[in-house]
Amino acid sequence: MKYEEIKTKIDYIVNNPIRRFKSEELKGIIERYHNNHPKSKEIFERMSRIIPGGVEHNLAFNHPFP
């Protein structure tokens, strides 16, 4: 991707309002994420019992799991 194309995309993102998902749509997205990343979910759940928040770096606040 060239600089101008990247800049155009960034400008579009920055200058448009945040799109909110409907609750049912978000539920489906999270369900697909869980189904597509079962190992990550398993590791996060295991680490949650050992490390507060399940992760020791700044990705701790990623939802549904880092």
C-alpha positions as CSV (number, residue, x, y, z in Angstrom):
1,M,0.0,0.0,0.0
2,K,1.3,3.4,-0.9
3,Y,1.5,6.3,1.5
4,E,-1.4,8.3,0.0
5,E,-3.7,5.3,0.1
6,I,-2.8,4.6,3.8
7,K,-3.3,8.3,4.6
8,T,-6.7,8.3,2.9
9,K,-7.8,5.3,4.8
10,I,-6.6,6.7,8.1
11,D,-8.4,10.0,7.4
12,Y,-11.6,8.2,6.7
13,I,-11.4,6.3,10.0
14,V,-10.5,9.3,12.0
15,N,-13.1,11.6,10.5
16,N,-16.1,9.3,10.7
17,P,-18.2,8.4,13.8
18,I,-17.7,5.2,15.6
19,R,-20.0,2.5,14.3
20,R,-21.8,0.7,17.1
21,F,-22.8,-2.9,16.7
22,K,-26.3,-4.1,17.6
23,S,-26.2,-6.4,20.6
24,E,-27.2,-9.5,18.5
25,E,-24.6,-8.6,15.9
26,L,-21.9,-8.2,18.5
27,K,-22.9,-11.5,20.2
28,G,-22.4,-13.3,16.8
29,I,-19.0,-11.6,16.3
30,I,-17.8,-12.7,19.7
31,E,-19.2,-16.2,19.2
32,R,-17.3,-16.5,15.9
33,Y,-14.1,-15.2,17.6
34,H,-14.4,-17.8,20.3
35,N,-15.0,-20.5,17.8
36,N,-12.1,-19.4,15.5
37,H,-9.6,-19.0,18.4
38,P,-10.3,-21.8,20.9
39,K,-6.6,-22.3,21.9
40,S,-6.2,-18.6,22.7
41,K,-9.4,-18.7,24.8
42,E,-8.1,-21.8,26.6
43,I,-4.7,-20.2,27.3
44,F,-6.3,-17.0,28.5
45,E,-8.6,-18.9,30.9
46,R,-5.7,-20.9,32.2
47,M,-3.6,-17.8,32.7
48,S,-6.5,-16.0,34.4
49,R,-6.0,-18.4,37.3
50,I,-2.3,-17.6,37.5
51,I,-1.8,-14.0,36.5
52,P,-4.3,-11.2,37.5
53,G,-6.3,-10.4,34.4
54,G,-4.8,-13.3,32.6
55,V,-2.1,-11.4,30.8
56,E,0.9,-9.3,32.0
57,H,1.1,-6.6,29.3
58,N,-0.9,-3.8,27.8
59,L,-3.2,-6.1,25.8
60,A,-4.9,-7.1,29.0
61,F,-7.9,-5.0,28.1
62,N,-8.6,-6.6,24.7
63,H,-12.1,-8.1,24.6
64,P,-13.2,-10.9,24.6
65,F,-9.6,-12.1,25.4
66,P,-6.1,-11.1,24.2
